Amino acid sequence: MGQAKTETTCEQLYIELWVSLASLLRSYTAAHGLNGDRQATVELGENHITVRHGSNWLDLKRNGAHITWSRDNGQSGIVELTEAGRLRSTTGEEEMDMAAEAWAREMMQ
């Protein structure tokens, strides 16, 4: 029973972090769009986030702690949510807000 409770607690944490990631993407796309009066849309689902600005898009799919992302330009990758609220990839860990800001900046160019 202890393992099931731990898995449930971890999943709840990842859901909260997922919602936070969507919120960060909304904030950063809005900030990057201020100068040009541009807006992006951010659609949040239980395991899917889609960000669109013109013909640019970012697609994120979550499976537990793992997130698969892809871009309109053919770039893609896999990152993992950590319990500390960071994103881990093969190149190391990055603060979630820094990753969201970078994605937003690229999207809004």
N, C-alpha and C positions, 0 to 999 in steps of 0.2 A: 504494500500500500504506500510506503514511503516513496518509492521510485515513481509511482503514478502521480503523486502529489508534486514531486519535484518537476516532472515533465510538464504538468499543467501550469505550474508557476512559471517555468521557462517560456512556455508558449504564450502566456499572458504578457510577459515582459516583451517578447518579440512583437506581439500585436501592438503594444504601446509604443515601442520604438518605430514600428512601421508607420503608425499614424503620425508620429513626430517627424519622420522623414518626409511624408507628404506635406506636412505643414511647413517644413523648411523649404521645400521646393516651391510652394506657393509664395512664401515670403521673398525668396531670392529671385524668382522670375519677376515678381512685381517690382522689386527694387531695380533690377536690370532693365525693366521696361519703362521706367519713369522718364528718362531723357527723350525717348522717341514716342511717348504715348502709346506704347505697345503692351499687349496683355497676352499671357499664356493661359491655357486651361490645364488644370490638374484634376484628374479623375482618380478618386481613391476607392478601391474595392478591398475586400478582406485579404486578398493575396495578389492584388494587381494595382499598379499605379501607372497611369499614362499621362505624360505631359506633352502638350502640343502648342506650338507657336508657328503659324504659317505652315510651311511644308516641313518644318523641323519637328521631330518627336523623340521622346525617350520612353521606353517601355520597361517597366520593372515588374518582375514576378517573384513572389516570395513562397518558399517552401520551408517552413520552420525558420531557422536562422539564415538560410541560404537565399540569396537574391541573385537572379539572373537578369542582367540588363542588356538592352540593345538600343542602338541609335539609328536614325534615318540614314546616316552616312556609312553604315555597315559595321561600325564599331560595336563590340559586345564584350561582356565579361561576366565574371561571377565574383560576388563579394559575400561576406558572412557578417551578420550582425553579432556583435559581442555583447556580453552582459553589461559591459561598461558603456554601451551606447556608441561604439565605434564601428567602423567597417573594416574588415580584414580581407586582404586579397593576397595574391602570391607575392606582391611587392611590399607588403607590410600592412600596418594599421593606420587608419586616418580617422580623424574626428568626423562624425556624421555630418555636421554642419559644413565642414570644409568640402566634403564630397558633393553635397547638395548645391553649394555655391558654385562649384566648378561646373557641374552639369547645367545649372541655370544660366551661367554666363555663356557657355557654348551654345545653348539653345536659343538665347535671345540675340545672338549676333546676326 
